[in-house]
Amino acid sequence: MKLLSRKGAICNTHGQDTPYFLGWQEYEKNPYDEVRNPNGIIQMGLAENQLSFDRLESWLAANPDAAGFKKNGVSIFRDLALFQDYHGLPSFKKAMTDFMSDIRGNKVEFDPKNLVLMAGATSANEALIFSLGAGEGDALLLPTPYYPGFDRDLKWRTKAEIVPIICSSSNGFQITKSALEKAYKTAGKKNLKVKGILVTNPSNPLGTTISKEELNLLVDFIDKKQIDLISDEIYSATVFNSPEFTSIMEILEERKLRDTQLWNRVHIVYSLSKDLGLPGFRVGAIYSNNPTVVGTATKMSSFGLVSSQTQHLLGEMLSDKIFTQNYLSENQKRLKKRQEQLVSGLKNAGIHCLKGNAGLFTWVDMSHLLKNKTFEAEMDLWKKIVYQVGLNISPGSSCHCSEPGWFRVCFANMSEATLDLAMVRLKDFVDSLLTSSTSTSTSTSAERRVYKTKSGSRWKLFKWICGLMFDKREQDEWIDNYCF
């Protein structure tokens, strides 16, 4: 049978076969349920915010006209059901840009004319790459570790490449000038033209905000190289600890870069999936000061529109300033409490993590649990955690981390009790590993002490037996590894 899509059949840049997505598949085969399947896999690989649904549901109950597609008690269903311009409802775009300004403490203002609505951040990122003219032979620089879905969003259909900016745990995975220069040179050696840099701020998977120093470094770098900068800020309202979130637009304003070339080469991707916990509504956006990018992205938005009904409902919600302020404040408190619960549980299991202040996940260091410092050992550990412990977490290698042993662990998509259970499972597993390791180490040490003290006829007998079992090379190797 002839394949309908050659690209879908042979292209491996989608990333669907990586551990990041395979973990989801294992969870779906055996999902944890407190009553129906208490031994199932707990989903800790999904960055979903379920902590403040009660606030959203309370608003819906108090505003039945919004959900009922009414305005002042009169039905507007017909208007919403019929064709709407793919530029989006003006009322919703205004509410969206006002909300984005509020999140940033109104230090910057966003113009609705520069906002392009897309069906989620996935569509927004891809459309932006196309709008910047990136394609085969071009590259984007991304600091590691980065969100595994970018391999799909940025590369699969555009044919552009990703070149990693290698960041290290030695400085908390912060971006450095030398790492930027090295990535740029690497792209050149591969005959790739660098079109721009993409960062997530706050970072997915690190759960940290990018510092002002790093943001200024990025602005200086794109100015020097004459390339673009994309700042994915979909977690901007999830910051629950200091330092506070700084938008890239705030940096441009502080440096008085309006009406410069740089002003037109910085772009933002935003979504309501994380800050409001509404990924199923598929609301994303591109914000750019570049008229050409806005025009191109607007044309592309016709392939991934946000429904008029969704725009109406969420426009009403975002326009309720008292609600949004209370929601964001309460949600941040809940995120902080839940993150502290996870960090405490990890610490109790002897596991440490990067100090985080944002997001729906924590970047966890389990390198001390590896048999050896390799990515193969990381995958072995990950498989045990998924299949034996029953926790789906994301291995650092799927996030292109340069150091084996790091994992992304999500905490906002489950109940407090489920998170407690996950930590009990993990601690039992770690304890069993350490017990086994201690037992093996003690046994091996004892054996080595015995044989090390042997001499004379008993030692000769032992070597003679080894000679029957192994050739000379294997015999020497076995004795070196297990006897001394």
KEFIVEX-176307 format. One record per residue (C-alpha): residue number from 1; chain; x, y, z. Coordinates in Angstrom, 3 decimals. Example, Ala and Ser with C-alpha at 12.3 -4.5 7.8 and 13.67 -1.06 7.14 Angstrom:
! KEFIVEX-176307
(1,'A',(12.300,-4.500,7.800));
(2,'A',(13.670,-1.060,7.140));
//
This chain:
! KEFIVEX-176307
(1,'A',(0.000,0.000,0.000));
(2,'A',(1.381,3.385,-1.003));
(3,'A',(2.068,5.705,1.918));
(4,'A',(0.023,8.879,1.866));
(5,'A',(2.662,10.917,3.682));
(6,'A',(6.297,10.183,3.025));
(7,'A',(7.311,12.885,5.517));
(8,'A',(5.162,11.397,8.245));
(9,'A',(6.584,7.958,7.589));
(10,'A',(10.310,8.650,7.439));
(11,'A',(10.949,11.950,9.210));
(12,'A',(12.321,11.353,12.710));
(13,'A',(12.512,14.996,13.805));
(14,'A',(9.005,14.913,15.269));
(15,'A',(10.386,13.411,18.478));
(16,'A',(7.398,11.131,19.085));
(17,'A',(9.746,8.199,19.760));
(18,'A',(11.785,9.964,22.462));
(19,'A',(11.490,8.949,26.151));
(20,'A',(9.620,12.209,26.781));
(21,'A',(6.655,10.992,24.722));
(22,'A',(7.150,7.268,25.341));
(23,'A',(6.678,7.872,29.052));
(24,'A',(3.271,9.344,28.321));
(25,'A',(2.361,6.255,26.315));
(26,'A',(3.297,3.964,29.211));
(27,'A',(1.220,6.103,31.564));
(28,'A',(-1.788,5.902,29.258));
(29,'A',(-1.530,2.099,29.264));
(30,'A',(-1.553,1.954,33.053));
(31,'A',(-2.741,5.262,34.576));
(32,'A',(-2.812,5.649,38.339));
(33,'A',(-6.234,5.982,39.957));
(34,'A',(-6.662,6.098,43.714));
(35,'A',(-9.600,3.667,43.615));
(36,'A',(-9.582,1.811,40.297));
(37,'A',(-5.822,1.408,39.778));
(38,'A',(-3.821,2.319,42.916));
(39,'A',(-0.669,0.617,41.595));
(40,'A',(-0.725,2.418,38.251));
(41,'A',(1.796,4.922,36.881));
(42,'A',(1.595,8.453,38.294));
(43,'A',(1.924,11.096,35.575));
(44,'A',(4.786,13.427,36.521));
(45,'A',(5.871,14.148,32.966));
(46,'A',(3.015,16.503,32.055));
(47,'A',(3.409,20.244,32.697));
(48,'A',(-0.240,20.903,33.375));
(49,'A',(-1.620,23.325,35.968));
(50,'A',(-4.628,21.885,37.782));
(51,'A',(-4.152,23.689,41.092));
(52,'A',(-6.648,26.522,40.600));
(53,'A',(-9.492,24.974,38.610));
(54,'A',(-11.867,25.794,41.460));
(55,'A',(-11.246,29.510,40.863));
(56,'A',(-12.024,29.176,37.162));
(57,'A',(-15.149,27.138,37.828));
(58,'A',(-16.357,29.659,40.419));
(59,'A',(-16.001,32.475,37.890));
(60,'A',(-17.973,30.481,35.293));
(61,'A',(-20.746,29.840,37.815));
(62,'A',(-20.891,33.546,38.653));
(63,'A',(-20.896,34.589,34.975));
(64,'A',(-23.379,32.338,33.176));
(65,'A',(-23.822,34.770,30.266));
(66,'A',(-20.199,34.286,29.203));
(67,'A',(-20.468,30.506,29.020));
(68,'A',(-23.979,30.772,27.573));
(69,'A',(-22.811,33.051,24.745));
(70,'A',(-24.934,35.965,25.853));
(71,'A',(-24.321,39.684,26.156));
(72,'A',(-26.492,41.534,28.670));
(73,'A',(-28.829,38.548,28.672));
(74,'A',(-29.224,38.503,24.863));
(75,'A',(-27.876,35.561,22.862));
(76,'A',(-24.908,36.271,20.605));
(77,'A',(-24.534,32.644,19.578));
(78,'A',(-25.401,33.333,15.931));
(79,'A',(-22.756,36.057,15.678));
(80,'A',(-20.086,33.786,17.152));
(81,'A',(-21.098,30.751,15.113));
(82,'A',(-20.806,32.525,11.765));
(83,'A',(-17.578,33.439,10.017));
(84,'A',(-15.135,35.688,11.861));
(85,'A',(-12.062,37.438,10.482));
(86,'A',(-8.969,35.378,11.309));
(87,'A',(-7.350,38.489,12.739));
(88,'A',(-9.359,37.657,15.878));
(89,'A',(-12.043,39.389,17.915));
(90,'A',(-10.813,42.919,18.781));
(91,'A',(-12.277,42.626,22.293));
(92,'A',(-10.347,39.429,22.982));
(93,'A',(-7.051,40.723,21.593));
(94,'A',(-7.395,43.803,23.805));
(95,'A',(-8.136,41.647,26.855));
(96,'A',(-5.197,39.375,26.025));
(97,'A',(-2.628,42.164,25.655));
(98,'A',(-3.897,43.875,28.830));
(99,'A',(-3.494,40.566,30.677));
(100,'A',(0.068,40.211,29.371));
(101,'A',(0.859,43.730,30.607));
(102,'A',(-0.663,43.021,34.030));
(103,'A',(1.508,39.919,34.450));
(104,'A',(4.581,42.073,33.858));
(105,'A',(3.506,44.652,36.431));
(106,'A',(2.496,47.036,33.636));
(107,'A',(6.162,47.854,33.107));
(108,'A',(5.531,47.332,29.406));
(109,'A',(2.474,47.832,27.222));
(110,'A',(1.385,45.534,24.416));
(111,'A',(-0.402,46.775,21.307));
(112,'A',(-3.268,44.495,20.111));
(113,'A',(-2.275,45.280,16.507));
(114,'A',(1.012,43.417,17.082));
(115,'A',(-0.674,40.296,18.470));
(116,'A',(-1.355,37.280,16.246));
(117,'A',(-3.645,34.592,17.664));
(118,'A',(-2.763,30.947,17.089));
(119,'A',(-4.121,27.571,18.231));
(120,'A',(-1.702,27.178,21.130));
(121,'A',(1.997,27.877,21.646));
(122,'A',(2.909,24.886,19.457));
(123,'A',(1.311,26.533,16.424));
(124,'A',(2.672,29.936,17.430));
(125,'A',(6.272,28.736,17.602));
(126,'A',(6.113,26.983,14.246));
(127,'A',(4.361,29.890,12.532));
(128,'A',(6.970,32.284,13.903));
(129,'A',(9.814,30.143,12.540));
(130,'A',(8.166,30.168,9.120));
(131,'A',(7.559,33.924,9.384));
(132,'A',(11.250,34.533,10.075));
(133,'A',(12.062,32.706,6.870));
(134,'A',(13.863,29.801,8.555));
(135,'A',(14.025,26.553,6.603));
(136,'A',(16.415,23.941,5.294));
(137,'A',(20.005,25.032,5.825));
(138,'A',(19.046,27.418,8.637));
(139,'A',(19.464,26.997,12.375));
(140,'A',(18.117,28.263,15.669));
(141,'A',(20.255,28.331,18.807));
(142,'A',(18.581,27.006,21.972));
(143,'A',(20.126,26.862,25.466));
(144,'A',(20.157,23.398,27.009));
(145,'A',(18.310,21.793,28.579));
(146,'A',(15.249,22.717,26.532));
(147,'A',(11.626,21.572,26.112));
(148,'A',(11.640,18.300,24.102));
(149,'A',(8.623,19.420,22.051));
(150,'A',(10.750,22.041,20.311));
(151,'A',(12.263,19.277,18.184));
(152,'A',(8.770,18.868,16.775));
(153,'A',(7.553,22.468,16.837));
(154,'A',(10.602,24.098,15.281));
(155,'A',(12.032,21.428,12.987));
(156,'A',(9.528,18.882,11.734));
(157,'A',(7.832,20.853,8.981));
(158,'A',(10.160,23.844,8.672));
(159,'A',(13.249,21.624,8.090));
(160,'A',(15.282,24.092,10.133));
(161,'A',(17.873,22.726,12.575));
(162,'A',(18.469,23.305,16.276));
(163,'A',(22.006,23.906,17.513));
(164,'A',(22.320,23.659,21.307));
(165,'A',(23.827,26.357,23.478));
(166,'A',(25.449,24.035,26.026));
(167,'A',(24.732,25.205,29.562));
(168,'A',(26.216,23.601,32.677));
(169,'A',(25.110,22.742,36.201));
(170,'A',(28.278,24.452,37.457));
(171,'A',(26.488,27.832,37.235));
(172,'A',(22.883,26.644,37.496));
(173,'A',(22.566,26.176,33.715));
(174,'A',(22.781,29.910,33.065));
(175,'A',(23.573,31.222,29.585));
(176,'A',(27.131,32.466,29.089));
(177,'A',(28.807,34.489,26.348));
(178,'A',(31.286,31.700,25.621));
(179,'A',(28.469,29.155,25.228));
(180,'A',(26.678,31.466,22.788));
(181,'A',(29.800,31.981,20.709));
(182,'A',(30.581,28.268,20.678));
(183,'A',(27.060,27.372,19.482));
(184,'A',(27.241,30.011,16.749));
(185,'A',(30.583,28.615,15.546));
(186,'A',(29.225,25.058,15.653));
(187,'A',(26.384,26.086,13.349));
(188,'A',(28.895,27.615,10.968));
(189,'A',(30.962,24.428,10.873));
(190,'A',(27.791,22.563,9.884));
(191,'A',(27.172,25.084,7.083));
(192,'A',(24.024,26.291,8.809));
(193,'A',(22.922,29.908,8.758));
(194,'A',(21.831,31.051,12.205));
(195,'A',(18.452,32.806,11.993));
(196,'A',(18.001,33.442,15.694));
(197,'A',(17.946,32.298,19.310));
(198,'A',(14.937,30.882,21.148));
(199,'A',(14.726,30.874,24.942));
(200,'A',(11.976,29.937,27.372));
(201,'A',(11.545,32.408,30.207));
(202,'A',(10.736,31.105,32.777));
(203,'A',(12.688,28.073,31.663));
(204,'A',(11.139,24.757,30.778));
(205,'A',(12.520,22.390,32.132));
(206,'A',(14.624,24.272,34.719));
(207,'A',(11.761,26.025,36.506));
(208,'A',(13.823,29.216,36.825));
(209,'A',(13.564,32.757,35.501));
(210,'A',(16.253,34.118,33.202));
(211,'A',(18.234,36.879,34.887));
(212,'A',(18.464,40.422,33.578));
(213,'A',(22.183,39.867,33.014));
(214,'A',(21.439,36.922,30.721));
(215,'A',(18.713,38.823,28.872));
(216,'A',(21.044,41.753,28.251));
(217,'A',(23.703,39.310,27.081));
(218,'A',(21.229,37.866,24.574));
(219,'A',(20.255,41.309,23.287));
(220,'A',(23.923,42.228,22.827));
(221,'A',(24.581,38.949,21.033));
(222,'A',(21.729,39.232,18.507));
(223,'A',(22.749,42.839,17.893));
(224,'A',(26.300,41.741,17.130));
(225,'A',(25.256,38.824,14.914));
(226,'A',(22.272,40.588,13.324));
(227,'A',(19.872,37.734,14.123));
(228,'A',(16.453,37.472,15.829));
(229,'A',(15.470,36.542,19.374));
(230,'A',(12.330,34.618,20.341));
(231,'A',(11.295,34.654,23.978));
(232,'A',(8.760,31.949,24.835));
(233,'A',(7.060,33.416,27.924));
(234,'A',(4.163,31.000,28.417));
(235,'A',(5.079,30.474,32.106));
(236,'A',(5.391,34.185,32.906));
(237,'A',(2.611,34.226,35.544));
(238,'A',(3.791,31.072,37.332));
(239,'A',(6.679,32.803,39.156));
(240,'A',(6.184,32.127,42.872));
(241,'A',(9.550,33.116,44.375));
(242,'A',(12.212,35.755,43.819));
(243,'A',(13.802,36.785,41.568));
(244,'A',(10.788,38.151,39.740));
(245,'A',(10.052,37.572,36.090));
(246,'A',(11.564,40.024,33.590));
(247,'A',(10.156,40.062,30.084));
(248,'A',(12.486,40.609,27.159));
(249,'A',(10.298,43.597,26.220));
(250,'A',(11.141,45.192,29.542));
(251,'A',(14.842,44.958,28.700));
(252,'A',(14.234,46.645,25.339));
(253,'A',(12.315,49.452,27.050));
(254,'A',(14.996,49.939,29.720));
(255,'A',(17.645,50.212,27.023));
(256,'A',(15.494,52.649,25.023));
(257,'A',(15.620,50.498,21.919));
(258,'A',(12.317,51.620,20.398));
(259,'A',(12.620,52.658,16.760));
(260,'A',(15.796,50.628,16.327));
(261,'A',(16.483,47.513,14.265));
(262,'A',(16.676,45.485,17.472));
(263,'A',(13.114,46.476,18.363));
(264,'A',(11.931,44.658,15.235));
(265,'A',(14.038,41.550,15.806));
(266,'A',(12.670,40.484,19.196));
(267,'A',(9.469,38.428,19.385));
(268,'A',(7.373,36.844,22.131));
(269,'A',(5.334,33.650,22.167));
(270,'A',(2.557,33.465,24.746));
(271,'A',(-0.289,31.131,25.692));
(272,'A',(-3.028,30.665,28.273));
(273,'A',(-2.191,26.972,28.668));
(274,'A',(0.081,27.321,31.704));
(275,'A',(-0.790,30.593,33.452));
(276,'A',(-4.550,29.878,33.404));
(277,'A',(-4.277,26.100,33.142));
(278,'A',(-6.296,25.947,29.900));
(279,'A',(-4.277,23.858,27.414));
(280,'A',(-7.443,22.318,25.981));
(281,'A',(-8.704,25.734,24.844));
(282,'A',(-5.739,26.013,22.453));
(283,'A',(-5.055,29.735,22.859));
(284,'A',(-1.603,30.895,21.843));
(285,'A',(-0.173,34.091,20.424));
(286,'A',(2.780,35.689,18.689));
(287,'A',(3.702,39.215,19.685));
(288,'A',(6.113,41.137,17.468));
(289,'A',(6.982,44.743,16.767));
(290,'A',(7.975,43.758,13.237));
(291,'A',(5.120,44.547,10.766));
(292,'A',(6.392,41.990,8.247));
(293,'A',(6.463,39.209,10.828));
(294,'A',(2.988,40.161,12.081));
(295,'A',(1.629,40.227,8.531));
(296,'A',(3.114,36.864,7.591));
(297,'A',(2.077,35.216,10.859));
(298,'A',(-1.470,36.574,10.477));
(299,'A',(-1.754,34.908,7.082));
(300,'A',(-0.457,31.670,8.583));
(301,'A',(-2.945,31.878,11.453));
(302,'A',(-5.715,30.864,9.065));
(303,'A',(-4.330,27.301,9.407));
(304,'A',(-4.700,27.319,13.187));
(305,'A',(-7.457,29.640,14.386));
(306,'A',(-8.821,30.086,17.887));
(307,'A',(-12.596,29.608,17.796));
(308,'A',(-14.790,32.676,18.209));
(309,'A',(-16.622,31.001,21.087));
(310,'A',(-13.353,30.495,22.946));
(311,'A',(-12.288,34.079,22.301));
(312,'A',(-15.593,35.405,23.604));
(313,'A',(-15.573,33.332,26.784));
(314,'A',(-11.950,34.008,27.700));
(315,'A',(-12.211,37.643,26.656));
(316,'A',(-14.943,38.102,29.259));
(317,'A',(-12.845,36.311,31.858));
(318,'A',(-9.631,38.249,31.192));
(319,'A',(-11.538,41.549,31.217));
(320,'A',(-12.555,40.887,34.829));
(321,'A',(-9.532,42.550,36.444));
(322,'A',(-10.518,41.708,40.006));
(323,'A',(-10.812,38.034,39.094));
(324,'A',(-7.514,37.853,37.175));
(325,'A',(-5.552,39.612,39.929));
(326,'A',(-6.974,37.337,42.632));
(327,'A',(-6.500,34.260,40.464));
(328,'A',(-2.848,34.968,39.664));
(329,'A',(-2.017,35.744,43.294));
(330,'A',(-3.712,32.616,44.640));
(331,'A',(-2.325,30.392,41.899));
(332,'A',(1.228,31.513,42.662));
(333,'A',(0.726,30.704,46.352));
(334,'A',(-0.532,27.241,45.484));
(335,'A',(2.332,26.605,43.080));
(336,'A',(4.842,27.607,45.739));
(337,'A',(3.274,25.304,48.331));
(338,'A',(3.135,22.361,45.952));
(339,'A',(6.708,22.893,44.751));
(340,'A',(7.906,22.989,48.362));
(341,'A',(6.046,19.720,48.980));
(342,'A',(7.884,18.104,46.064));
(343,'A',(11.303,19.467,47.072));
(344,'A',(10.770,18.282,50.659));
(345,'A',(9.772,14.811,49.464));
(346,'A',(12.822,14.615,47.211));
(347,'A',(15.109,15.748,50.015));
(348,'A',(13.650,13.069,52.286));
(349,'A',(14.631,10.534,49.640));
(350,'A',(18.168,11.933,49.504));
(351,'A',(17.607,13.681,46.176));
(352,'A',(18.455,17.316,45.489));
(353,'A',(17.287,19.655,42.757));
(354,'A',(18.062,22.972,41.132));
(355,'A',(16.636,25.849,43.146));
(356,'A',(13.537,26.878,41.198));
(357,'A',(11.196,29.842,41.432));
(358,'A',(8.698,29.305,38.605));
(359,'A',(6.908,26.832,36.372));
(360,'A',(5.065,23.601,37.005));
(361,'A',(8.112,21.355,37.459));
(362,'A',(11.440,20.951,39.206));
(363,'A',(14.813,20.067,37.663));
(364,'A',(16.014,17.116,39.712));
(365,'A',(19.527,15.712,40.105));
(366,'A',(19.583,11.908,40.381));
(367,'A',(23.103,11.469,39.060));
(368,'A',(24.176,9.821,42.316));
(369,'A',(21.758,6.975,41.559));
(370,'A',(23.372,6.134,38.212));
(371,'A',(25.527,3.018,37.888));
(372,'A',(27.957,5.160,35.919));
(373,'A',(27.949,8.686,34.523));
(374,'A',(26.507,7.887,31.106));
(375,'A',(23.244,8.530,29.297));
(376,'A',(22.803,4.770,28.959));
(377,'A',(22.782,4.551,32.750));
(378,'A',(20.317,7.443,32.853));
(379,'A',(17.953,5.530,30.565));
(380,'A',(18.296,2.403,32.721));
(381,'A',(17.347,4.448,35.790));
(382,'A',(14.453,6.102,33.946));
(383,'A',(13.030,2.735,32.899));
(384,'A',(13.161,1.492,36.490));
(385,'A',(11.378,4.622,37.725));
(386,'A',(8.656,4.232,35.089));
(387,'A',(8.118,0.458,35.243));
(388,'A',(9.146,-0.454,38.802));
(389,'A',(8.329,2.689,40.778));
(390,'A',(5.369,3.709,38.632));
(391,'A',(6.320,7.344,38.059));
(392,'A',(6.541,8.929,34.625));
(393,'A',(9.220,11.613,34.748));
(394,'A',(11.239,13.103,31.885));
(395,'A',(14.931,12.150,31.547));
(396,'A',(17.359,14.988,30.972));
(397,'A',(18.625,13.428,27.751));
(398,'A',(15.199,14.003,26.170));
(399,'A',(15.685,17.685,27.058));
(400,'A',(19.152,17.593,25.442));
(401,'A',(20.886,18.112,28.781));
(402,'A',(24.650,17.684,28.410));
(403,'A',(25.034,15.985,31.809));
(404,'A',(23.506,12.555,32.584));
(405,'A',(21.361,12.097,35.668));
(406,'A',(18.999,15.093,35.550));
(407,'A',(15.207,14.683,35.307));
(408,'A',(12.207,17.014,34.974));
(409,'A',(9.521,16.237,37.556));
(410,'A',(6.103,17.925,37.325));
(411,'A',(4.044,18.692,40.432));
(412,'A',(0.988,20.777,39.459));
(413,'A',(-1.093,18.202,37.578));
(414,'A',(-2.032,16.026,40.565));
(415,'A',(-3.546,16.171,44.033));
(416,'A',(-1.530,16.706,47.189));
(417,'A',(-2.205,13.115,48.229));
(418,'A',(-1.010,11.732,44.892));
(419,'A',(2.221,13.721,45.153));
(420,'A',(2.762,12.335,48.654));
(421,'A',(2.287,8.808,47.323));
(422,'A',(4.762,9.480,44.508));
(423,'A',(7.370,10.597,47.037));
(424,'A',(6.782,7.484,49.191));
(425,'A',(7.294,5.277,46.133));
(426,'A',(10.451,7.149,45.158));
(427,'A',(11.959,7.000,48.657));
(428,'A',(11.305,3.246,48.897));
(429,'A',(13.013,2.796,45.546));
(430,'A',(16.061,4.882,46.517));
(431,'A',(16.347,3.052,49.834));
(432,'A',(16.294,-0.291,48.033));
(433,'A',(18.991,0.884,45.621));
(434,'A',(21.230,2.064,48.423));
(435,'A',(20.678,-1.125,50.434));
(436,'A',(21.552,-3.241,47.421));
(437,'A',(24.598,-1.095,46.677));
(438,'A',(25.838,-1.285,50.281));
(439,'A',(25.360,-5.051,50.356));
(440,'A',(27.242,-5.546,47.092));
(441,'A',(29.982,-3.148,48.155));
(442,'A',(30.433,-4.918,51.530));
(443,'A',(30.507,-8.342,49.892));
(444,'A',(32.976,-7.254,47.247));
(445,'A',(35.197,-5.578,49.830));
(446,'A',(35.150,-8.700,51.974));
(447,'A',(36.051,-10.883,49.008));
(448,'A',(38.858,-8.562,48.054));
(449,'A',(40.250,-8.609,51.597));
(450,'A',(40.179,-12.421,51.634));
(451,'A',(41.934,-12.875,48.330));
(452,'A',(44.327,-10.036,48.927));
(453,'A',(45.654,-11.798,52.004));
(454,'A',(45.900,-15.203,50.325));
(455,'A',(49.310,-16.470,49.409));
(456,'A',(51.183,-19.669,48.933));
(457,'A',(49.376,-22.870,47.965));
(458,'A',(45.810,-21.513,48.406));
(459,'A',(46.509,-18.554,46.132));
(460,'A',(48.094,-20.838,43.525));
(461,'A',(45.025,-23.114,43.688));
(462,'A',(42.734,-20.116,43.155));
(463,'A',(44.734,-18.949,40.133));
(464,'A',(44.736,-22.493,38.733));
(465,'A',(40.892,-22.599,38.967));
(466,'A',(40.673,-19.200,37.238));
(467,'A',(42.913,-20.568,34.516));
(468,'A',(40.422,-23.323,33.853));
(469,'A',(37.603,-20.798,33.545));
(470,'A',(39.250,-17.975,31.567));
(471,'A',(42.023,-17.324,29.086));
(472,'A',(45.055,-15.318,30.302));
(473,'A',(43.630,-11.887,29.387));
(474,'A',(40.205,-12.595,30.922));
(475,'A',(41.877,-14.113,34.009));
(476,'A',(44.010,-11.018,34.641));
(477,'A',(41.009,-8.723,34.048));
(478,'A',(38.775,-10.704,36.427));
(479,'A',(41.401,-10.733,39.178));
(480,'A',(42.050,-6.980,38.781));
(481,'A',(38.338,-6.128,38.888));
(482,'A',(37.134,-8.448,41.615));
(483,'A',(40.099,-9.398,43.758));
(484,'A',(42.084,-6.177,44.277));
//
